[in-house]
Amino acid sequence: MKNGLEVLLKRMESNPAEFTNPDTKKWGWAINPAIRRAQQGYPEHTADLPFLSDDEVRQIYDKWLALQGELFTEKVLKTLLADSEPDQRVPKQLELDLLAHIKRPTTTGIVHAHNNYRL
């Protein structure tokens, strides 16, 4: 694995907020070509990150997709918590579980939290 790729993947893990928007000026130069190349089916000859193998590009893309999934989950949970109708609000314990998830984003554990409640 190339050093730059290893550093990028670790940065994506430690600072996911920097990578949730592919238009970001900070990392767009690396993320956008990986997204484009992955969505084109990893063409053999491409101007998008030609020095990285398909597997290396796939690692960037997969990590980015996982971050997008976490962002989606966070938005869904925040929307549920923001519901102003008392009868539409989630039960208090689930609300606490959801808030904990938002502060510590990970989909593991949240599935268990909502299994006991009807959303």
Buried (B, 14 or more C-beta within 10 A) or exposed (E): EEEEBEEBBEBBEEEBEBBBBBEBEEBBEBBBBBBBBBEEEBEEEBEBBEEBEBEBBBBBBEBBEBBBEBBEBBEEBEEBBEEEEEEEBBEEEBBEBBEEBBEEBEEEEBEEBBEEEEE
